[in-house]
């Protein structure tokens, strides 16, 4: 069992032997209560590549003091951290499974090893208001850090720092106003906000850490610069979204369409701009993983759409003909479908291909090595992308709206039509997102707009086909149970109209792509 809380603090560098500033009168601080010194022992863990440090995450096993145990800290900024506590275990050489599970994404599935041992002699001063209620806590720390890698120096690194942490529940804005007021008092004694606020980061100074090695951004004005910028944004969004989906409480309200958009955006960059990246098997696998992830999240987005839209017709007159039981049955079945889709997405998040995709994103964002093809202007790169994507999209859309083969059984025809439409849909969305990376200044505006129109038309068609499939299943269940099916027929008729309309629009759009 773990507990999580928000930690808002600021760290100051204080000269060895220097005096603490007088903080009385700052931010409502009118009293102070200095405690006896005590000692903390903490061992910090990371992967061989230092994936956790690169992700601004620390994990440690701490003994001594009031909060002994296993701690995970995720930095939201230099002063705000989300801290998760787990019980202290007797085995100091093994990370508990619960901690490993909570770090699965950040450690990229890799094992953890001890990297730094830090001993802190801490003197705490409680900062109080006029009523004796605590406003913040000041921790005056003398720190000794010993790296544990093979190249570690024999002599531990030592320094002194002061941490001021606000009490729980304080608004972030108020906390930062307090820190701003404290800055002046600390400056008066020759102290200032620490250049490095993490004990772990200081303790690791000089360690051989592959993930901490970065490359310069590609030159401005090149397609490579735009691709790197887009992947950085997509990676940030993906890490936030996957964290929400892994949390059973948050997954119920997660925006699956946002996740699908992020996945498709990554697939667009790694697929449509494949020549921009090194021709390695690792990148090929990552691009394939991005495509697979786009498919599974697109299905989840469709499931979410059906929950919101399928129980109701598109017009008030038609909607009034749908009885409450029919609506309730549809809502229950679409919610179950959404839950199944979320489980499929979460299963992918725990897969090896997803971890390989994250590794590829890390390299592309932190250590870009663009090819000569990518170092050209966006307009020149866009010409090459258009030459591939335009006929590809046109052929797939043609397959999706082709005349049906009367020799094939109805069920097989419908399944084939749905599969072809889904394929054309995801490919067209991907092509449009690929164009968005460089913008319509690079791509011909007419093509950019027509691909977008095709994506919108196919989105409506796929939604209608899935809605009809869901209604057919629900109506069959109702009929076998002796229930009325009129409401299902009303909703199905509405969706047939939308499907036929989207079919006609797709044929028209095909001729313009």
C-alpha positions in Angstrom: 0.0 0.0 0.0 1.3 3.5 -0.9 0.3 7.0 -0.4 0.9 10.0 -2.6 1.2 13.7 -1.8 2.3 17.0 -3.3 5.6 18.4 -2.1 6.3 22.1 -2.7 9.8 23.1 -1.6 12.7 25.3 -2.5 16.4 24.4 -2.0 19.0 26.9 -1.1 22.8 26.6 -1.3 24.3 27.8 2.0 28.1 28.4 2.5 29.8 25.9 4.8 29.7 27.3 8.4 27.3 30.1 7.3 24.4 31.2 9.6 20.8 30.7 8.6 18.9 33.9 7.9 16.4 35.3 10.3 13.0 34.4 8.8 10.7 36.0 11.4 8.3 38.4 9.7 8.4 36.8 6.3 5.2 35.5 4.8 3.3 35.3 8.1 6.2 33.5 9.9 6.2 34.9 13.5 7.7 32.0 15.5 10.2 29.1 14.9 10.8 25.8 16.7 14.2 24.3 16.1 14.4 20.5 16.6 17.4 18.2 17.5 19.6 17.0 14.6 19.1 13.5 13.3 20.6 11.3 10.5 19.1 10.0 7.3 20.5 7.2 5.2 19.2 6.8 1.6 20.1 4.6 -1.3 19.0 5.8 -4.7 18.2 3.4 -7.5 18.2 3.7 -11.3 18.7 1.7 -14.5 22.0 1.1 -16.1 21.2 3.9 -18.5 19.9 6.3 -15.8 16.4 6.4 -17.3 14.8 7.6 -14.1 17.1 10.6 -13.7 16.4 11.5 -17.4 12.7 11.4 -16.7 13.1 13.6 -13.6 12.1 10.7 -11.3 13.9 9.5 -8.2 13.5 6.3 -6.2 15.2 5.7 -2.9 15.1 3.6 0.2 15.5 5.8 3.2 16.0 4.9 6.9 15.9 7.3 9.8 13.6 10.2 10.4 9.8 10.3 10.4 9.3 9.1 6.8 11.4 6.0 6.5 10.5 3.8 3.6 10.6 3.6 -0.2 10.0 6.9 -2.0 9.3 7.8 -5.6 9.5 11.5 -6.5 8.3 12.9 -9.8 9.3 16.4 -10.5 6.7 18.7 -12.0 9.0 21.7 -11.7 12.1 22.8 -9.8 9.9 23.4 -6.7 6.9 21.0 -7.1 7.2 17.3 -6.8 4.7 14.4 -6.5 6.0 12.1 -3.9 4.7 8.5 -3.4 5.6 6.6 -0.3 5.8 2.8 0.2 6.5 0.9 3.4 10.1 0.2 4.4 11.1 -3.4 3.6 13.7 -5.5 5.5 15.6 -6.4 2.3 17.8 -3.4 1.5 19.1 -5.0 -1.7 15.8 -5.6 -3.5 13.3 -3.1 -4.9 9.7 -4.1 -3.9 7.5 -5.3 -6.8 5.0 -2.5 -6.0 7.7 0.1 -6.5 8.9 -1.5 -9.7 5.3 -1.6 -11.1 4.8 2.1 -10.3 8.0 2.9 -12.3 7.4 0.6 -15.2 7.3 3.3 -17.9 10.0 5.5 -16.5 12.5 2.6 -16.1 11.5 1.4 -19.6 10.9 -2.1 -18.1 14.6 -2.4 -17.1 15.9 -3.6 -13.8 17.1 -1.1 -11.1 20.4 -1.0 -9.3 21.8 1.2 -6.5 23.6 4.2 -7.9 24.2 6.6 -5.0 24.2 6.3 -1.2 23.5 9.6 0.5 23.9 10.3 4.3 22.2 13.5 5.5 22.6 15.1 8.9 19.4 17.2 9.2 18.3 19.9 11.6 14.6 20.8 11.2 13.1 24.1 12.2 9.3 24.4 12.2 8.2 27.8 10.9 5.0 28.9 12.6 2.4 31.7 12.5 1.2 33.8 15.4 -1.1 31.0 16.5 1.6 28.4 16.5 0.3 26.7 13.4 3.0 25.5 11.0 3.5 27.3 7.7 6.5 25.5 6.5 9.5 23.4 7.5 13.1 24.3 7.1 15.6 21.5 6.9 19.3 22.4 7.3 21.2 19.5 5.7 24.8 18.5 5.7 25.1 16.0 2.9 27.6 13.3 2.0 27.1 11.4 -1.3 29.0 8.3 -2.5 28.5 7.1 -6.1 28.2 3.3 -6.4 29.2 2.8 -10.0 32.6 1.2 -11.0 34.1 4.6 -11.9 33.0 6.3 -8.7 35.6 8.4 -6.9 36.8 7.1 -3.5 36.1 10.3 -1.7 32.4 11.1 -1.1 31.1 14.5 -2.3 29.9 16.8 0.5 27.9 20.0 0.6 25.4 21.9 2.7 21.9 22.9 1.6 18.7 24.2 3.1 15.2 23.0 2.0 12.1 25.0 2.8 8.9 22.9 2.3 5.4 24.3 2.8 2.8 22.3 4.8 0.4 20.1 2.9 -2.6 21.7 1.3 -1.0 25.1 0.7 -1.9 26.6 -2.7 1.0 26.6 -5.1 0.7 30.3 -5.8 0.9 31.1 -2.1 3.8 28.8 -1.7 5.7 30.5 -4.5 5.0 33.9 -3.0 6.5 32.7 0.3 9.6 31.4 -1.5 10.0 34.8 -3.3 9.9 36.5 0.1 12.4 34.1 1.5 14.8 34.6 -1.4 15.7 38.1 -0.1 16.5 36.9 3.4 18.7 34.0 2.1 20.5 36.4 -0.3 21.4 38.6 2.7 23.5 35.8 4.2 25.2 34.9 0.9 22.8 32.1 0.0 20.6 31.6 -3.1 18.3 29.1 -4.8 20.3 26.0 -5.6 21.5 25.6 -9.1 20.7 21.8 -8.7 17.8 21.2 -6.4 18.1 17.4 -6.3 20.5 15.6 -4.0 20.6 12.7 -6.4 21.6 14.9 -9.3 24.5 16.4 -7.2 25.5 13.0 -6.0 25.6 11.6 -9.5 27.9 14.4 -10.8 30.4 12.8 -13.3 28.6 9.5 -13.5 28.6 7.8 -17.0 24.9 8.2 -17.8 23.9 7.5 -21.4 20.4 8.9 -21.0 21.8 12.2 -19.8 23.9 12.7 -22.9 22.1 15.0 -25.3 22.7 16.4 -28.8 22.1 19.8 -30.2 18.8 20.5 -31.9 18.8 20.4 -35.7 19.3 23.7 -37.4 16.3 26.1 -37.7 14.6 26.2 -41.0 15.1 22.4 -41.6 12.4 19.7 -41.7 14.5 17.9 -39.0 13.9 20.8 -36.6 10.1 20.6 -37.0 10.1 16.8 -36.7 12.1 16.9 -33.5 9.9 19.6 -32.0 6.7 17.7 -32.8 8.1 14.4 -31.4 9.1 16.2 -28.2 5.5 17.5 -27.8 4.0 14.1 -28.6 6.3 12.3 -26.2 5.3 14.6 -23.4 1.6 14.1 -24.1 2.0 10.3 -24.4 3.8 10.0 -21.1 1.0 12.0 -19.3 -1.8 10.1 -21.1 -0.3 6.6 -20.4 0.1 7.5 -16.7 -3.6 8.3 -16.5 -4.6 5.1 -18.3 -2.5 3.0 -16.0 -4.4 4.5 -13.0 -7.7 2.5 -12.7 -9.4 5.5 -11.2 -8.3 8.0 -13.8 -8.7 5.6 -16.8 -12.5 5.7 -16.4 -12.5 9.4 -17.4 -9.4 9.5 -19.6 -9.9 11.2 -23.0 -9.2 8.2 -25.3 -9.5 10.4 -28.4 -6.6 12.5 -27.2 -4.5 9.4 -26.7 -5.5 8.2 -30.2 -4.5 11.5 -31.7 -1.2 11.4 -29.9 -0.5 7.8 -31.1 -1.5 8.6 -34.6 0.7 11.7 -34.5 3.8 9.6 -33.5 3.0 7.1 -36.2 2.7 9.9 -38.8 6.2 11.2 -37.9 8.0 7.9 -37.7 6.1 6.5 -40.8 5.7 9.3 -43.3 9.1 10.8 -42.4 10.9 7.5 -42.1 13.9 8.7 -44.2 14.5 11.4 -41.6 15.8 8.8 -39.2 18.6 6.3 -39.2 17.9 3.1 -41.2 18.1 0.8 -38.2 16.1 -2.3 -37.2 15.3 -0.6 -33.9 13.7 2.4 -35.7 11.8 0.0 -38.0 10.4 -1.8 -34.9 9.5 1.5 -33.3 7.6 2.7 -36.4 5.7 -0.6 -36.5 4.9 -0.3 -32.7 3.6 3.3 -33.4 1.3 2.0 -36.1 0.0 -0.8 -33.8 -0.5 1.6 -31.0 -2.4 4.0 -33.3 -4.7 1.1 -34.3 -5.5 0.0 -30.7 -6.1 3.6 -29.5 -8.2 4.4 -32.5 -10.5 1.5 -31.6 -10.7 2.8 -28.0 -11.6 6.3 -29.3 -14.4 4.7 -31.4 -15.7 3.0 -28.3 -15.7 6.2 -26.4 -17.6 7.9 -29.2 -20.3 5.2 -29.2 -20.8 5.6 -25.4 -21.5 9.3 -26.0 -23.4 9.3 -29.2 -25.0 5.9 -30.0 -27.8 5.9 -27.3 -29.3 9.0 -29.0 -30.5 9.8 -32.5 -29.3 12.8 -34.5 -32.6 14.6 -34.4 -35.0 15.3 -31.5 -38.0 13.7 -33.4 -36.2 10.4 -33.9 -34.7 10.5 -30.5 -38.2 10.7 -29.0 -39.0 7.3 -30.5 -36.3 5.5 -28.6 -37.6 4.0 -25.3 -35.7 4.2 -22.0 -34.9 0.5 -21.9 -33.3 0.5 -25.3 -31.2 3.5 -24.4 -30.1 1.9 -21.2 -29.2 -1.4 -22.9 -27.1 0.4 -25.5 -25.4 2.5 -22.9 -24.5 -0.6 -20.8 -23.1 -2.4 -23.9 -21.1 0.6 -25.2 -19.6 1.2 -21.7 -18.5 -2.4 -21.6 -17.0 -2.0 -25.0 -15.1 1.0 -23.8 -13.8 -0.8 -20.8 -12.6 -3.7 -23.0 -10.9 -1.2 -25.3 -9.1 0.5 -22.3 -7.9 -2.9 -21.2 -6.4 -3.5 -24.7 -4.7 -0.1 -24.6 -3.3 -0.8 -21.1 -2.1 -4.2 -22.2 -0.2 -2.5 -25.1 1.4 -0.1 -22.6 2.9 -3.1 -20.8 4.3 -4.6 -24.0 7.9 -4.8 -25.3 7.0 -2.9 -28.5 5.7 0.0 -26.5 8.9 0.2 -24.5 10.9 0.1 -27.7 8.8 2.9 -29.0 9.6 5.0 -25.9 13.3 4.3 -26.3 13.1 5.5 -29.9 11.3 8.6 -28.9 13.9 9.3 -26.2 16.7 9.0 -28.8 14.9 11.1 -31.4 14.1 13.9 -29.0 17.2 13.9 -26.7 19.9 12.8 -29.2 18.6 13.7 -32.7 20.7 12.5 -35.6 18.9 13.7 -38.6 19.7 12.3 -42.1 20.7 14.6 -45.0 17.2 14.1 -46.3 15.7 15.7 -43.2 18.2 18.6 -43.1 16.6 20.1 -46.2 13.9 22.7 -46.2 10.4 21.6 -45.2 9.1 22.4 -48.7 11.6 20.0 -50.4 10.8 17.2 -47.8 7.1 17.8 -48.3 7.4 17.1 -52.0 8.8 13.7 -51.3 6.2 12.9 -48.7 3.4 14.0 -51.0 4.7 11.8 -53.7 4.3 8.8 -51.4 1.2 9.7 -49.3 -1.1 11.0 -52.1 -1.3 7.8 -54.2 -1.3 5.7 -51.0 -4.3 7.5 -49.6 -6.1 7.5 -52.9 -5.7 3.8 -53.4 -6.9 3.0 -49.8 -9.9 5.3 -50.1 -10.7 3.7 -53.5 -10.6 0.2 -51.8 -12.9 1.5 -49.0 -15.6 2.7 -51.5 -15.2 0.1 -54.2 -18.2 -1.8 -55.5 -19.0 -4.9 -53.5 -18.5 -8.3 -54.8 -21.9 -10.0 -55.2 -20.4 -13.4 -55.2 -19.2 -13.0 -51.6 -21.5 -13.7 -48.6 -23.1 -10.7 -47.0 -21.3 -11.1 -43.6 -17.9 -11.4 -45.3 -18.7 -8.4 -47.5 -19.6 -6.3 -44.5 -16.4 -7.4 -42.6 -14.2 -6.7 -45.6 -15.9 -3.3 -46.1 -15.3 -2.3 -42.5 -11.7 -3.5 -42.5 -11.0 -1.6 -45.8 -12.7 1.6 -44.4 -10.8 1.4 -41.1 -7.5 1.0 -43.0 -8.2 4.0 -45.3 -9.4 6.0 -42.3 -6.3 5.6 -40.2 -4.0 6.1 -43.2 -5.8 9.3 -44.2 -5.7 10.6 -40.7 -2.0 9.8 -40.5 -1.3 11.5 -43.8 -3.1 14.6 -42.6 -1.2 14.7 -39.3 2.1 14.2 -41.2 1.2 17.3 -43.3 0.4 19.2 -40.1 4.0 18.7 -38.9 5.4 20.9 -41.6 2.2 22.9 -42.3 0.4 24.0 -45.5 3.2 26.4 -46.2 5.2 23.3 -47.1 2.5 21.2 -48.7 0.1 22.4 -51.4 -2.8 23.9 -49.6 -5.4 22.2 -51.9 -3.9 18.8 -51.1 -3.6 19.6 -47.4 -7.3 20.5 -47.4 -8.5 17.6 -49.5 -6.7 15.0 -47.3 -8.3 16.7 -44.3 -11.7 16.4 -45.9 -11.2 12.8 -46.7 -10.2 12.1 -43.1 -13.3 13.8 -41.8 -15.6 11.9 -44.2 -14.0 8.5 -43.3 -14.2 9.3 -39.6 -18.0 9.7 -39.9 -18.2 6.5 -42.1 -16.2 4.4 -39.7 -18.3 5.6 -36.7 -21.5 4.8 -38.6 -20.4 1.3 -39.5 -19.3 0.5 -36.0 -22.6 2.0 -34.7 -24.6 -0.2 -37.0 -22.6 -3.3 -35.9 -23.3 -2.5 -32.3 -27.0 -1.9 -32.8 -27.3 -5.2 -34.7 -25.8 -7.1 -31.9 -28.0 -5.3 -29.2 -31.1 -5.8 -31.3 -30.4 -9.5 -31.7 -30.0 -9.9 -27.9 -33.2 -8.0 -27.3 -35.2 -10.1 -29.8 -34.0 -13.3 -28.3 -35.0 -12.0 -24.9 -38.5 -11.2 -26.1 -38.0 -7.4 -25.9 -39.1 -4.8 -28.5 -36.6 -3.8 -31.1 -38.3 -0.7 -32.5 -35.9 1.7 -30.8 -32.9 -0.1 -32.3 -34.5 0.2 -35.7 -34.9 3.9 -35.3 -31.3 4.4 -34.3 -30.1 2.0 -37.1 -32.0 3.9 -39.7 -30.4 7.1 -38.5 -27.0 5.6 -38.8 -27.7 4.1 -42.2 -28.5 7.5 -43.5 -25.3 8.9 -42.1 -23.3 6.0 -43.5 -24.8 6.4 -47.0 -24.1 10.1 -46.9 -20.5 9.6 -45.8 -20.2 7.0 -48.6 -21.2 9.5 -51.3 -18.9 12.1 -49.8 -16.1 9.6 -49.7 -16.5 8.8 -53.5 -16.6 12.6 -54.2 -13.5 13.2 -52.1 -11.7 10.3 -53.8 -11.9 12.1 -57.1 -10.3 15.2 -55.6 -7.4 13.7 -53.7 
